[in-house]
Every structure is written in structure tokens, then in C-alpha cells.
Amino acid sequence: MQLDQNPFFRKTITPWYDSNFACWALIWSMVLVFCFAVDGVIVAANDPRLAHHIWFPLLLAGLSSFLAVKVYVRLNIRVNNE
């Protein structure tokens, strides 16, 4: 019994938002957001009036770095499987 009912071997079509260029653009955008968030942490740490607002740039830095790493891992897996 044949396992694959489709005899044609087609390359999967990736959507535009998951293309290599879009992934790299997203990674670089998240690096810029991370740098902006680190600047916010530095400013909030130096000003005692803003010390209680330091959670926001920390959250922004964490989320942007998480997203950049996640997209890089997805891109790396896809490139290695081709």
C-alpha cells in the first residue's frame, strides 16, 4: 500500500509574512526595540522619580528579545531543513 497518495513532490509555499526577508526584518526591528528599551531602563534607573516605572522598559526588553530569539530559531530550523 502506498503511503503518499499525492505522487507530486511540491515545495511548500511560505506566506509573505513568514519569508526569510520578513523574518530578518522582524529580528532587526526587535533589536532596535530592545536597544530603545535598554535606554529606557537606564533613564528610569538614573531618575528616582521614574524608578517605579522601570517595569515597563524591562517588560519591553524582555518581550522584544523573546520574539527575536523565537523568530531566529524558526528561521534557522527552516533554513536547515531545506
N, C-alpha and C positions, 0 to 999 in steps of 0.2 A: 504494500500500500504506500502510495506516495504521500509524504508529509506536507509538502508545499503544493497547494492547489494552483497557485499562480506561477506559470513557468517563466515569467519575465522577472529579471532582477533589476529593479529600478532603484535609483538613488533617491533617498528621502529628501523631500524639498523642505528646507527650513524657512520659516516665516521671516520677514524682513527684520522684525524686532529681535530675532534670535540669530541674526547673521554675525559673522566674525567682526565686521566693521561696527555694528551696533553694540556688540559686547565690549569691544575695546573702547568705544566712545563712552559707554556707561562706566567702565572701570576708571577712565581718566576723569570723568565728571565726579565720581565718588572720591577720587584722590583730592580733587580741588575742594570738595565739600569738607573732607577730613581736615585739610590744611586750614580752611576757614574756621572749623570747629576748634582746632587746637589754638588758633589765635583768640577765639572767644574764651577758652579756658584760661589762657594767660592773662587776658584783660580782667576776667572775673576774679582770678586769684590775686591780682595786684590791687584791686579796689575793694575795701572792706564793705562798701555799700552794696556791691554786687555778689558778695560771697554766697549768699543764699540762693542765687540764680545760677550757680555753676553746674547744676544738674542738666540744664538744657544743652549747653555745648558738649558736655560729656555724653549725653544720650545721642546727639547728632554725630559725634565722632564714632561712637560705637556702632551705630546703625549703618553709617556710610562705610566703615571698614568691613563690617559683616557682609554687606551687599557686594562690595568689590571683591572680597575673597570668594564669595559664593559664585559670582559670575565668572571669575577666573578659573575656578575648579570646573565649572560646567564647560567652559571654552576649552580647557586643557583635556578633559575627557573626550569631547567631541573631536578635537584635532587628532588625538592619539588613536581613536577608533577608525579614522578614515584611511 
